[in-house]
């Protein structure tokens, strides 16, 4: 079980399903260790879920044209309250990354690992880097990144 899961956030029913599956596995006795911190990532230009997490409400109006990352351009996911509760229950957090850093992340991972990330996957990667720099995630923590759009 990873200690941290980083998930670029648009509609995020996958995130909710993952969390519910972890809970079911605990109830079945299949896992006993601590559940991972869930971290959601959005772009600096389009971040209603981050605003909701930080302020309890969306404080700005967003146009899908504000981002080139279509997978993250969901203004108000139907499962917003569940997403917010998963992040809070897991002692996770929310982080934004710039679109230029996401583009850079695609290049970095391609050169170093030979993997092509989607922009959403790169958002997760760059969110990890940002949270390591802020000392929120330790370099030795087992961390799972989702490359959701690739």
Protein Blocks (a to p, Z undefined) as FASTA:
>chain_A
ZZbdcdddfklmmmmmmmmmmmmmmmnopacbdcddddddddfklcfkmmmmmnopafbd
cdfklpcblklmcfbafklmmmmmmmmmnopacddddfklmmmmmmmmmmmnopacdfkl
mmmmmmmmmmmmnomacfkbccddddfkZZ
